[in-house]
């Protein structure tokens, strides 16, 4: 029987990568559930179940003592070993991407050693030319604007609610978010529709201020629909007295109640929701 690489020196780092990917898949699953009715949740669970099982299967060859790993690897057939190495490489690629993202954002040099170690493992002969794309669907780094690497947020609202939207956006900007509001941020000399579309494409998050005015606004509804369609994160702020069922697919999302007296608390909940989504540390 063939004897394959047991990754004895690399098991700790590989285990961390597999753990990170599992967390990303679970986060993806939970986000998908927020977008659909509860009756469909079991289908989403079924979609990710085999992927999570593959990760657990791979860990059985990484976490036991070296002797047990060696014996198990001897019994592994060629096809299973190829799958094993594909999973490891795919997990390491995503883990590396996230570490680099955190390193660039934080500026903390202690991440450099881990980055170099992951790159070293990816350079091993046994992992070269293996499939590195198994988990791409489940990992999306935070959407960033061009302004200092901040999380880019598109604020969708009716023009008649521009005063309240401006107050909320000011709070979010104070939390180091890059918030786009059409009435403040579009230059008069530029085609406003093109500007809105460019910001929608660049942002990964949209805050929707749901009011009677939003319901009547064709543009506001299309902005939220575009963000939902590209699989971005939509965070509804629901004005007191508004019936969420009148807002189409937004009904399935977890909304945040808001009125003139709790703008600060509502904005804090928006910040928490977005940071939890992208796991910003």
PyMOL commands that set and color helices and strands:
alter all, ss='L'
color gray80, all
select helices_A, chain A and resi 11-34+38-59+66-74+78-106+111-122+136-138+159-174+182-185+192-202+212-216+218-229+244-252+263-278
alter helices_A, ss='H'
color red, helices_A
select strands_A, chain A and resi 152-156+178-180+205-210+233-239+256-258
alter strands_A, ss='S'
color yellow, strands_A
deselect
rebuild
show_as cartoon
